[in-house]
Amino acid sequence: MPETGLCFTLRTMDDPLFDIDLNQLPNDGERVIEFEQNALELNEYPKEIDPFIGQCFLSEEEAFVCYKKYAHRTGFSIRKYRTDKRNGEVKRRDFCCQCEGKAPLKLFDPSKEQRNRKSVRCGCKARMRITLRKSFDIFPQEWQITKFVKEHSHELLTSLEVRFLPANRIVYKKDEDRILLLKEGGLQVSQIMRVMELEKNIPRGYLPFFEKDVRNFFTRIAKKHGANDAEDLLRHCRIAKEENIKFQYAFTVDEQRRLEHIFGSPAHCFDWYHKYGDVVVFDTTYKVNAYQMPFGIFVGINNHGKTILFGCALLRNEKTTSFQWLMKTFVSLMKKHPKTILTDQDPWMSEAIAKELPATKHSFCIWHITSKFSGWFTALLQGEYQDWCADFYNLYHLDSPEVFEHQWPQVVAKYHLDSNKHVVGLYEIKHFWVPAYLRSYFFGGMTTTGRSESKCVDLAIENIQQRQLHNTMLQKHRGSTLRTMSPLEEQACGVLTPFCFEKFQEEFGRATLYSLVHEHGCEFGVKHHDSTKSKTHIVFWDGETATCSCKHFEFWGILCRHILSVFLHKDYYKIPSIYLPLRWCRETLQSEEETPRLDIEILVDKPIGDVQCPPISITKGRPKTKRLKGGKETKKVTKSCGWCKKVGHNITTCPEKENIEYANESQKKKKKISSSYIGLNPVFCLKC
């Protein structure tokens, strides 16, 4: 047969071509979705085929995806350009290179900080034009390429570089769902990226999106659901209250019906508070919400020595009025006030606690105090700084206020800190942080607010419940090991939890190392057998009541080695029940104590539908935005040493500072400040 230029292909009846119903045309929407979902799959079109004039598409979207894939494998990105409409219908559409045109001029506002970012537009002429064509009636309308400019006026990217373009970074719907699920599990963005790389079995960094895209996705979700999040929060609290009457919450709004303060305590937290709410730690070092509102939490310690949550709050600000509302609301809803409370040195918080919790002993976290030492004393003491820290540590662990008052001025004079404003301030608030003045109050052994760190409310409650069940199982399954055959240890083992019994064993094991040095009626002098490095502790024991000068039981709730030593020497083999506190006992014994009964409240339908979202709170300290500098500030100033006034070093590294003792009298008068003019650090200025 002569060659005619035509080519025929024989097909069988099993060929998929014969499965097509000519009366049912393809669905354009389904085809577009298929193209969009596979937009980054390079094998959709053969690599050697580029767009050409006359190529037809069933839809505008299909043409855009085709050109986008061509741009991806070529090394550039595209965007939609001009359209030509007739009678309201698009007849022509242009797709151009991202570098098309010139960058518009930016208006400079000197009052705002603006980015000086260069534009990618360089006047590139590369583009593709499609035109709507309608032919015969039995054929659908088609979009045909009528113009295609291939040349670019800029350098194209390689296959490894083109994936970094914003147009090629896409987070698909299935990936969004997976990202939200991993975020709910507590993973950070970098961890989410790594998990998805492992799940998809691709090299590191080859996902079709970056960490920045994931964070932008979270921002969009937050804006989408942030319009009525105040109402959602209040509605959640109302539903929880209806389900369990023990759920406690309260809130206030300002004059514009915007949420001002809110406090909440889930039902489990309410029960925990009435068992272990004798000591409370309160901290507001959290601002992880969109409104920059201080987030404060009340936590404590249970009978297993684990951290438990009592309640949490969002406050508009950290002023005295806000803290007063919170403390008053906390006591009102929780039905009792704590015996002791541990906080940081916020003066406004101290004022609120003094007014609203007058019967509660307030203490400062020692960590918040010592964390400032490096900034206060490093430059001043230099080589003596570590020695000062060691001496301060010894002062901190003194048992007696009298001994502390005797040794404090000696240590201060040793380092010439008599007129230092920080040292003077520390002494002024000694009743808030020195254990010698706090041992008469129960703190459960806590001296810092570290237990309040890293709390996520809902997950924390669930984790605490599971840990309590696990700890209860362990005390039943494992039990405790007796080290001696003493009835005292056996009695404590059957009553106390393993955590508390371990603390008891530590004291009981050392009780045998102490001897009675004198006895006068009900008063006993107890001293360590190595008398060269110990002092005499005075124990009072009349057969019913026991006290010790170390105040270990009052502070910890566990008998000290000195009292136990007296028990052993006096052949007393039964611990009075008052020295086995119920808060340290096993759960089976705690069931005897019931939480206060709550009357069934009639929920008043307070209008929450018109409660607006709170404004962005103004936090303490310097704002994040930079202020505008004045004319003199813009000039470059050469800094000099504050001691010798020379250039090239500062007062900390001044070589002449070592000879400070040889300075003349006029220099000493300038440097020395009279104690009557000392300005105390604001954290030491209590407002109560």
PyMOL commands that set and color helices and strands:
alter all, ss='L'
color gray80, all
select helices_A, chain A and resi 16-19+28-37+60-74+162-164+166-168+173-184+189-200+211-225+229-243+267-276+320-334+347-356+366-370+373-396+401-414+421-428+430-433+435-437+450-452+457-477+487-495+498-511+531-533+552-556+561-569+577-579+582-584+587-590+631-634+655-662+665-671+675-677+682-684
alter helices_A, ss='H'
color red, helices_A
select strands_A, chain A and resi 56-57+78-86+89-97+127-133+142-149+248-253+259-265+279-283+295-301+307-314+340-343+361-364+514-520+523-528+537-541+546-548
alter strands_A, ss='S'
color yellow, strands_A
deselect
rebuild
show_as cartoon
